[in-house]
Amino acid sequence: MIKEKVEEIINEVFPKIEKHYGFSKFQECSPYIELEETTADTCHAHYCSTMNEITIYYSKMKNKKMIIQTLIHEYIHYLQSPLWFKRYYNMGYKYNDHPYELKAISYEKDYKLFM
């Protein structure tokens, strides 16, 4: 999708996601959303707790459903403890069995609430 369309959907949906899930006790404010293009074989998005920033690779977004699921997934990471996020990886968990990743994935089904 083009950057402007992804941005339009985010502007429409993100305030509803914030209202629905509330705000993190680990951050001082809501996360900033950065849109980047990528041609690399990378993930669709990333949450950086240090910068309190969600980066969405808009060139990977295929439709509104995918954008909403991605926003929800990364917003759930914003709500989670950054220390425990790293600790789980240090304990040997990988993306496919990391408790925080599994939780974020489980919330993606909520996209229907924001369509």
N, C-alpha and C positions, 0 to 999 in steps of 0.2 A: 504494500500500500504506500501511497505517497505520504510524506511527512505531515502535510496540512490536514489530511483526513484523519490520520492517527491522533494528531493533536486535538482536533475537533471532538473526537470520541472521548478522549481522556478528559477534556474540559467539561464534557457533559456528565461523565460517569464518576470521576474521581471524588467529587464532593459527596456523592451518595455513598460511596464506599467508606469514606471517612466517617460519615454520620452513622452508618450501619455498624461498623466494627469498633468505633471509638479511637482513642489516641493512645500511643505507647507510653508506658511508665518509664521507658529507658531512653527516651528522647525528649528534647524540650519543645519540639514543634513537629508538625506534619512533614513527611519527607518531600523533598524537592524532586521533580520529575525531569529527567534529561532524556531527550530523544537523540539517538545516534543511528547512523547508517552503518551497516557492516556487510561485507561480502564474505567474511570468514565463516567457517563452520563453527559458530559459537552458539551459546544459549540464546534464548529470546529476550532475556532481561536479566538484571542483576540488582540486588539491593546492597548498598555499602553503608554499614552502620556508622563508620567513622565520619563519613560525609553526610549521613542521613539523606541518601539520594537513591532514587530508583532510576536506573538507566534502562530504557526500552529501545531495542534495536528495531526501529520502525520498518526497516526493509524486510524483516522476518515476519511481520504481521500480515496475516492473510485475510482476516475479516474482523468484524466487531466482536464476535464471540471470543476470538483468540485474544484480542486486546483486553477485554474485560477479565478473562481468566488470568492473563499475565499480570494485570494490575492487582487483582485479588491475591495472587500467589506472593508477589513481592510485598504487598502491604502486610500480609500475615508475617513475613520476615521482619518487617519494621516493628511489629508488635512483640516479637520474641526477644529473649535475652541475647545480646551479642556475645556475652561471655560463654553461655551454654552452647550457642551455635558453633563457636570455635572449639569448645571443649569436646563436643560430640565427634567432630572430625578428628581431634587429637586422640580420642578413644578408639579410633579405627573405623568409624562409620563412613560409608561412602554415600554419594548422592541418593542412590536407590534404596538405602535403608536408614538414612539419617532421620531421626525422629522429627526434627523441625521441617525437613523437606516433605516428609510424608504428611505432616499436618497441613502444610501450605497447599500441597496437591489436593488434599481432601476438601479444602474450601473452594477450589476452582469450580465445583459444581454449582456454587451460588451465583454464577454468572447470570442465571435466569432472573434473579432479583433486580438486575440492573440493565436489562435489554430494552 
